[in-house]
Each structure stands twice: as structure tokens, then as C-alpha cells.
């Protein structure tokens, strides 16, 4: 995934309303009206957020007759998880090195 | 409210003074962590230098400021690199002959208006997402091994 695409994902989940929409779509696919009603916000406001989520690849739309429904496509979120995993490994590795450093250091002092 | 953070609880069989020295001496820090220009005083600005990680939007320079400096007990510094705005805290407690280190990487500073919205999203993501979405993400993590 390119840096731009990644920035888009992080940008998309930066907004609390968009995270709430993702949460809602994680339950089942829904039309815009349904989402708007759920949050008590206007349909255009929801559409705007959905556009950003669509562009980031976090949401997909399907046509059911006249209605468009939106569903969660969570794959791009994996990189958020990757970030945490990366730092967990980083610290496990370095805290172990700290132990080694302390051991070497005390040998030098004794 | 919980925030996304990494916590570790580690025992080192050395006195807190010795562990503190390793955490606050620039040469020692380089040995176990990264090259740096750390100075042991509150408010000091310094950097860590490491390999850039373009995929993480990280140029390899981590900008830090010492925010807590309580000798042999607590050290904290901000940890800002790429999109990341975070805080690293080391808390030391004497335990028997040694030291218990309570480590945390988290404490993302939401009050800083300069920080990128992108990262703000990530800081809040864990607390903001409900069970169903988190389950999706965990399922992804499992399938991807």
C-alpha cells in the first residue's frame, strides 16, 4: 500500500463520526438513510463521510434496486494493527537489550 | 477511558539507581535503544535517530521532550515521529534486590492542536471502536497470521 493510500486510511478514521459509521457498518450493510437516522444527522452529512470512507477503501457500496447500501471492508485497517504490532516488537526487543546492557555494565563495574 | 498504549512490566535484578542510569545516560541509551542527544533534565528537547520507515510515514527521526524527570522513580518523554504523537513513560519501583520497570508507550496528547488529524484518529481508534468492528480487525490479524 502506498504512503498516500495509507494517509487516506488514517485520515478516514481520524473523524469520530466516520469511526462510528464504520462501527455501525460492522454489524450489517445499510443504506444512507438508515445511517443518517441512526446518528440523527442529515443525509448529505453522512454521504460526505461515506465518500471519504469509500475513497479510503474502508467501505464498499452495492446497488439494491434504487437503493445503495454500504458495507464495511475492513482490510485497510490491518495497517493500524500493524503499527501497534511493530512498536510492541520494537519495545520487547529494546527492553531485552536494556537487560543485556545492565548485565554487561555491572560486569564492568565489578 | 482507555487509550491505545503498549505496556510492559519487567523485572531487572539491579538497583533502581543503576536502571535509572541506563535510562538517563545518553551513551547508555544509545547502547540499548538508539543514538540520541538526551540530557537528563526536565524540558530538554532531543532526538532519536533510527532507520526511516517510509511505509509508516516515518523519516527516522523521533522528536522528544523530557516531560517527567524524577530521579530513580519516573522518566517520561514525548515521542513524536512521522504521524505519531505519543509519550513514553518509565516508572521504577524497588523490588527485593532489584527493580520493577513499568513501561508505557501511549498517552497520546489530544490537546496538541499541531498534531496531525490522521494520528489523532489512530489514538482514539481503540476506544472509539465498538466490539463488532474490533472483532473484524482481530479476525483480520488472525487470518494474516
Interface residues (C-beta under 8 A of the other chain):
Chain A: X1 X3 X6 X7 X10 X11 X12 X13 X14 X15 X16 X19 X20 X22 X23 X26 X27 X72 X74 X75 X77 X78 X80 X81 X83 X84 X85 X86 X87 X88 X91 X92 X94 X95 X97 X98 X99 X100 X101 X102 X105 X106
Chain B: X4 X6 X8 X10 X12 X14 X18 X19 X22 X28 X31 X32 X33 X54 X55 X56 X57 X83 X101 X103 X105 X117 X118 X119 X120 X121 X122 X124 X125 X128 X129 X130 X132 X133 X135 X136 X137 X140 X141 X144
